[in-house]
């Protein structure tokens, strides 16, 4: 059985606007009983927030259908750094999502084991400096994802990639990145779907994250040209998706089984 790992921004919607044919594609998956997970690097909100956004746009989904880089990072920390304390650069609702998972969040003056960098739209100088002091004091630096910019309905916003480089440059401490293109996201999605990772098809609009993860994991991929990547960018890249479609509306399930 195949399963689909689906990017969100630029793949099934732009901001609050669904991409034409995207809802119908998800309905085809539901009707055919093909498992899927929305896999997003965006860690500025909780998985419930993204599920609610999809529902408002008419997608037939629940929060269990969404895997964010925050959720992936929570699982990574609980599995690989059990019991470690965390100072999180994250929005208040994401901090609560982390706290409710059982991870102990602490203030920077409590000498956290880990500084966790998420897409924090409330970031300010104090947070940046507190995180810097923690890392040079011995805290591990973990980031939810590496994206430089985040697509919006009106263009792009600055994401956390520049902050990763800032902290690495200042502290000389390498960051551990959990989200795409790290195959951890694909493996977690596969586990949730009950599908072997080799049978997961990654669908997305970004070469550097979505397609790179699929190539590195050795799985099939579908690049959609409804978001960041156009033909010129694809032609200039060394990344070669398995399939290229104009949008998810053009995906034919019969050719993928």
FENNORCOR-V622000 format. One record per helix or strand of 2 or more residues. SS is the DSSP state (H for helix, E for strand). FROM is the first residue (numbers start at 0). LEN is the number of residues. If there is no record, write none. Layout:
[[SS	FROM	LEN] [SS	FROM	LEN]]
This chain:
[[E	2	4] [E	12	2] [E	16	2] [H	21	10] [E	34	6] [H	46	10] [H	62	3] [E	65	3] [H	68	12] [E	85	4] [H	91	9] [H	107	3] [E	113	4] [H	124	12] [E	139	4] [E	148	4] [E	154	4] [H	160	11] [E	175	2] [H	183	10] [H	196	3] [E	199	5] [H	206	11] [E	220	4] [H	230	5] [E	242	3] [H	247	3] [H	252	3]]
